[in-house]
Amino acid sequence: MSAGLNRLLFVIDANGNVLHYELIQSSGNADLDEATLEMIRRAQPLPKPPAEMLKNGSVEIVMPVVYSVKRPI
């Protein structure tokens, strides 16, 4: 079994639209890194954040993404 950890930074507006996203920590595996970026692209729009979290109309979030990959025997 192998594992990977990414950290994804993304900014969303009051309606849950993703304004910006980037990997701020790579897993060291290009396929896992791309899967993380594809996840945020496909998840849009996200749920609206609570109003108290917004600063100047948006909120910045850093999300860890942990992968645990089992290889077939």
N, CA, C and O atoms as a DFTB+ gen file, in Angstrom:
292 C
 N C O
     1  1       0.861      -1.176       0.000
     2  2       0.000       0.000       0.000
     3  2       0.904       1.234       0.000
     4  3       1.924       1.266       0.689
     5  1       0.526       2.233      -0.768
     6  2       1.253       3.496      -0.758
     7  2       0.279       4.615      -0.397
     8  3      -0.939       4.452      -0.469
     9  1       0.838       5.731      -0.014
    10  2      -0.002       6.850       0.418
    11  2       0.536       8.145      -0.176
    12  3       1.692       8.230      -0.589
    13  1      -0.311       9.125      -0.206
    14  2       0.072      10.445      -0.676
    15  2      -0.729      11.501       0.050
    16  3      -1.876      11.276       0.437
    17  1      -0.116      12.651       0.230
    18  2      -0.784      13.781       0.878
    19  2      -0.552      15.016       0.035
    20  3       0.587      15.387      -0.249
    21  1      -1.640      15.647      -0.361
    22  2      -1.607      16.945      -1.045
    23  2      -2.198      17.987      -0.121
    24  3      -2.946      17.661       0.800
    25  1      -1.865      19.231      -0.367
    26  2      -2.570      20.347       0.261
    27  2      -3.055      21.228      -0.874
    28  3      -2.280      21.713      -1.699
    29  1      -4.374      21.417      -0.883
    30  2      -5.031      22.197      -1.935
    31  2      -5.523      23.500      -1.334
    32  3      -6.287      23.501      -0.368
    33  1      -5.084      24.604      -1.907
    34  2      -5.585      25.922      -1.516
    35  2      -6.610      26.328      -2.554
    36  3      -6.366      26.241      -3.757
    37  1      -7.773      26.776      -2.070
    38  2      -8.756      27.305      -3.007
    39  2      -9.499      28.463      -2.365
    40  3      -9.622      28.553      -1.144
    41  1      -9.991      29.345      -3.223
    42  2     -10.729      30.536      -2.807
    43  2     -12.108      30.446      -3.423
    44  3     -12.251      30.227      -4.626
    45  1     -13.137      30.619      -2.579
    46  2     -14.505      30.602      -3.097
    47  2     -15.217      31.895      -2.733
    48  3     -14.906      32.539      -1.730
    49  1     -16.180      32.259      -3.571
    50  2     -16.960      33.459      -3.301
    51  2     -18.211      33.101      -2.500
    52  3     -18.402      31.945      -2.120
    53  1     -19.049      34.082      -2.251
    54  2     -20.238      33.904      -1.415
    55  2     -21.233      32.911      -2.008
    56  3     -22.060      32.360      -1.282
    57  1     -21.164      32.677      -3.316
    58  2     -22.072      31.740      -3.971
    59  2     -21.485      30.339      -4.149
    60  3     -22.134      29.461      -4.717
    61  1     -20.258      30.129      -3.664
    62  2     -19.617      28.825      -3.780
    63  2     -18.829      28.624      -5.058
    64  3     -18.363      27.518      -5.332
    65  1     -18.672      29.682      -5.844
    66  2     -17.868      29.593      -7.063
    67  2     -16.386      29.615      -6.709
    68  3     -15.952      30.431      -5.896
    69  1     -15.611      28.726      -7.314
    70  2     -14.175      28.685      -7.078
    71  2     -13.515      29.775      -7.912
    72  3     -13.612      29.775      -9.139
    73  1     -12.849      30.698      -7.241
    74  2     -12.192      31.816      -7.914
    75  2     -10.744      31.496      -8.266
    76  3     -10.202      32.002      -9.248
    77  1     -10.124      30.642      -7.441
    78  2      -8.707      30.302      -7.631
    79  2      -8.443      28.992      -6.917
    80  3      -9.045      28.717      -5.878
    81  1      -7.546      28.176      -7.463
    82  2      -7.102      26.972      -6.768
    83  2      -5.684      26.633      -7.201
    84  3      -5.274      26.928      -8.324
    85  1      -4.937      26.006      -6.287
    86  2      -3.580      25.563      -6.592
    87  2      -3.129      24.555      -5.548
    88  3      -3.557      24.594      -4.394
    89  1      -2.256      23.654      -5.977
    90  2      -1.633      22.747      -5.026
    91  2      -0.525      23.513      -4.313
    92  3       0.342      24.097      -4.962
    93  1      -0.548      23.513      -3.007
    94  2       0.535      24.165      -2.270
    95  2       1.479      23.120      -1.670
    96  3       2.528      23.463      -1.125
    97  1       1.098      21.845      -1.775
    98  2       1.991      20.746      -1.400
    99  2       1.677      19.556      -2.298
   100  3       0.536      19.099      -2.358
   101  1       2.674      19.070      -2.979
   102  2       2.513      17.922      -3.861
   103  2       2.619      16.625      -3.066
   104  3       3.284      16.562      -2.032
   105  1       1.953      15.602      -3.570
   106  2       2.057      14.270      -2.978
   107  2       3.351      13.580      -3.414
   108  3       3.759      12.580      -2.824
   109  1       3.985      14.116      -4.441
   110  2       5.153      13.470      -5.018
   111  2       4.783      12.513      -6.144
   112  3       5.651      11.882      -6.748
   113  1       3.483      12.411      -6.421
   114  2       2.991      11.536      -7.475
   115  2       2.139      12.379      -8.419
   116  3       1.120      12.933      -8.005
   117  1       2.543      12.478      -9.666
   118  2       1.847      13.344     -10.631
   119  2       0.388      12.940     -10.827
   120  3      -0.471      13.805     -10.993
   121  1       0.094      11.636     -10.810
   122  2      -1.294      11.184     -10.993
   123  2      -2.178      11.612      -9.827
   124  3      -3.312      12.045     -10.034
   125  1      -1.668      11.493      -8.608
   126  2      -2.447      11.922      -7.439
   127  2      -2.618      13.434      -7.424
   128  3      -3.685      13.943      -7.080
   129  1      -1.568      14.145      -7.796
   130  2      -1.673      15.610      -7.865
   131  2      -2.754      16.024      -8.861
   132  3      -3.573      16.896      -8.570
   133  1      -2.753      15.398     -10.030
   134  2      -3.753      15.740     -11.050
   135  2      -5.151      15.351     -10.587
   136  3      -6.112      16.067     -10.869
   137  1      -5.285      14.228      -9.882
   138  2      -6.598      13.816      -9.366
   139  2      -7.144      14.855      -8.387
   140  3      -8.349      15.109      -8.362
   141  1      -6.279      15.447      -7.592
   142  2      -6.715      16.478      -6.645
   143  2      -7.210      17.715      -7.390
   144  3      -8.244      18.280      -7.033
   145  1      -6.493      18.133      -8.405
   146  2      -6.912      19.302      -9.189
   147  2      -8.210      19.017      -9.942
   148  3      -9.077      19.887     -10.036
   149  1      -8.344      17.819     -10.473
   150  2      -9.574      17.445     -11.179
   151  2     -10.763      17.438     -10.218
   152  3     -11.874      17.808     -10.597
   153  1     -10.526      17.016      -8.979
   154  2     -11.594      16.981      -7.976
   155  2     -12.192      18.377      -7.762
   156  3     -13.414      18.524      -7.743
   157  1     -11.351      19.395      -7.602
   158  2     -11.870      20.746      -7.341
   159  2     -12.533      21.313      -8.600
   160  3     -13.512      22.053      -8.503
   161  1     -12.010      20.972      -9.771
   162  2     -12.642      21.450     -11.011
   163  2     -14.045      20.863     -11.162
   164  3     -14.971      21.571     -11.559
   165  1     -14.210      19.587     -10.850
   166  2     -15.499      18.915     -11.037
   167  2     -16.505      19.224      -9.936
   168  3     -17.708      19.062     -10.142
   169  1     -16.039      19.662      -8.779
   170  2     -16.920      19.877      -7.626
   171  2     -17.664      21.207      -7.676
   172  3     -18.518      21.462      -6.826
   173  1     -17.362      22.046      -8.640
   174  2     -17.954      23.383      -8.681
   175  2     -19.389      23.353      -9.178
   176  3     -19.721      22.532     -10.033
   177  1     -20.246      24.222      -8.667
   178  2     -19.993      25.129      -7.536
   179  2     -20.065      24.371      -6.211
   180  3     -20.769      23.370      -6.081
   181  1     -19.333      24.867      -5.256
   182  2     -19.329      24.304      -3.912
   183  2     -20.492      24.890      -3.114
   184  3     -21.095      25.876      -3.537
   185  1     -20.809      24.298      -1.974
   186  2     -21.845      24.899      -1.125
   187  2     -21.438      26.321      -0.704
   188  3     -20.254      26.619      -0.548
   189  1     -22.429      27.178      -0.527
   190  2     -22.158      28.556      -0.102
   191  2     -21.549      28.535       1.300
   192  3     -22.062      27.857       2.191
   193  1     -20.456      29.278       1.497
   194  2     -19.867      29.330       2.837
   195  2     -20.701      30.206       3.765
   196  3     -21.421      31.085       3.292
   197  1     -20.618      29.986       5.074
   198  2     -21.318      30.859       6.013
   199  2     -20.824      32.308       5.862
   200  3     -19.630      32.546       5.683
   201  1     -21.723      33.241       5.935
   202  2     -21.386      34.660       5.734
   203  2     -20.278      35.132       6.661
   204  3     -19.464      35.970       6.273
   205  1     -20.234      34.603       7.892
   206  2     -19.214      35.064       8.840
   207  2     -17.800      34.614       8.461
   208  3     -16.823      35.115       9.019
   209  1     -17.683      33.684       7.527
   210  2     -16.363      33.241       7.071
   211  2     -15.803      34.132       5.961
   212  3     -14.601      34.111       5.697
   213  1     -16.662      34.908       5.318
   214  2     -16.233      35.712       4.177
   215  2     -15.417      36.922       4.602
   216  3     -15.723      37.588       5.590
   217  1     -14.375      37.187       3.833
   218  2     -13.573      38.399       3.984
   219  2     -13.484      39.019       2.604
   220  3     -12.943      38.410       1.681
   221  1     -14.006      40.218       2.457
   222  2     -14.054      40.893       1.160
   223  2     -14.755      40.042       0.108
   224  3     -14.366      40.048      -1.060
   225  1     -15.784      39.314       0.518
   226  2     -16.613      38.563      -0.412
   227  2     -16.137      37.168      -0.764
   228  3     -16.758      36.497      -1.588
   229  1     -15.033      36.711      -0.150
   230  2     -14.545      35.370      -0.453
   231  2     -13.906      34.746       0.788
   232  3     -13.696      35.411       1.803
   233  1     -13.608      33.466       0.680
   234  2     -12.934      32.764       1.763
   235  2     -11.853      31.875       1.153
   236  3     -12.067      31.236       0.123
   237  1     -10.688      31.843       1.803
   238  2      -9.574      31.004       1.373
   239  2      -9.523      29.771       2.264
   240  3      -9.574      29.875       3.489
   241  1      -9.423      28.617       1.643
   242  2      -9.421      27.356       2.381
   243  2      -8.205      26.540       1.953
   244  3      -7.889      26.457       0.766
   245  1      -7.526      25.939       2.931
   246  2      -6.459      24.982       2.655
   247  2      -6.970      23.625       3.119
   248  3      -7.301      23.435       4.289
   249  1      -7.026      22.686       2.182
   250  2      -7.600      21.382       2.460
   251  2      -6.557      20.291       2.235
   252  3      -5.984      20.197       1.149
   253  1      -6.306      19.463       3.256
   254  2      -5.441      18.312       3.008
   255  2      -6.227      17.232       2.277
   256  3      -7.400      17.000       2.570
   257  1      -5.582      16.583       1.335
   258  2      -6.181      15.470       0.608
   259  2      -5.241      14.278       0.791
   260  3      -4.096      14.301       0.340
   261  1      -5.739      13.246       1.457
   262  2      -4.915      12.081       1.763
   263  2      -5.352      10.907       0.893
   264  3      -6.534      10.570       0.827
   265  1      -4.382      10.296       0.232
   266  2      -4.636       9.128      -0.600
   267  2      -3.990       7.906       0.044
   268  3      -2.870       7.971       0.553
   269  1      -4.704       6.815       0.013
   270  2      -4.178       5.517       0.416
   271  2      -4.500       4.560      -0.718
   272  3      -5.666       4.258      -0.971
   273  1      -3.488       4.094      -1.385
   274  2      -3.670       3.311      -2.598
   275  2      -3.207       1.876      -2.354
   276  3      -2.051       1.633      -2.010
   277  1      -4.124       0.938      -2.536
   278  2      -3.800      -0.491      -2.441
   279  2      -3.437      -0.990      -3.832
   280  3      -4.142      -0.730      -4.807
   281  1      -2.359      -1.686      -3.902
   282  2      -1.947      -2.284      -5.169
   283  2      -2.487      -3.710      -5.231
   284  3      -2.477      -4.416      -4.222
   285  1      -2.962      -4.146      -6.409
   286  2      -3.457      -5.512      -6.536
   287  2      -2.341      -6.516      -6.255
   288  3      -1.173      -6.276      -6.562
   289  1      -2.721      -7.619      -5.677
   290  2      -1.726      -8.650      -5.356
   291  2      -1.521      -9.555      -6.541
   292  3      -0.721     -10.489      -6.473
